[in-house]
Amino acid sequence: RGVLDASRIVLLVVDEAHRALKKYAYCSVIKHVGFRHAHFRVLALSATPGADVAGVQDVVDNLRIAHVEVRTEEDPDVAPHTHARLVERVVCEEGATLRAGLDALQKVANPFLNRLKAGQCLHTSDLAQLRSYTLLKAQVHGGLFLDKHVGHKLCMAAEALRQYGVQGCVEKLQQIARAPRDAEAKREKGEPVPAGDQALCRLAASPSFRQLLESPKTTGEHPKVVKLRELLLDHFRRAAEAGRSSRAMVFTGTRHSVDEIGDALGRCTELRVQRFVGQGGGDGMKQCSQRR
């Protein structure tokens, strides 16, 4: 926009660097400066660089990182500034109710994923073994591009169901359900509708998808939410028996999962729940509300 001459920038400092994915603003800034000149440096910082190697590599590529330094809590220059903590990992089984939702997704995804597997673009068509990143990076040819596009959207819904529960899955499915309306809006503006969007429109209009849109709502609580409530109740009961007060904080990765967890815990009379959502986006909490 001409606010700043990008050719004058010699150093970009990026905090929360793990956000540098897809079309996030960090990526756009790096590209814009790179178009003007190549003689600039990037210092990127993150305490949570990514959950897998592929995700970290995307951040490295997007920010043009050439050298990586890693520090852990045990490193001599970090240890004096950290507090001791106990980490216990609890593994939750999917359970029958969650499996029912995944099975419903699998039935709708099968035609697309089976064609990709037959075309040797995927090693499997099983959503339980696939991740959305795998589909995103799959090399396809010919008409299989549309299968990849639709399969990727359905795989994202399956991931949301596994990781965050029903509301996350329904949100992904509703994005597909809005495809016809979004396509019509483009036509009214005289804009072309990409082939991938047209494929999503056909999926959204199918009886199998409309049935799928309702099925996750009947899968009950996510196993992780059930286990979380069990752990919190046990924690506060033990605190009460010991005659001490206690508080607990639950962190989650998406806004809709805040509501799902809050609703589930709020139904328990022994727990008092306060939801906390960051400022990012239009539905976040203002700073004054956060302080309260």
Beta strands, then each sheet from edge to edge (+ up, - down):
strand 1: 11-14
strand 2: 41-44
sheet 1: 1+ 2+
end
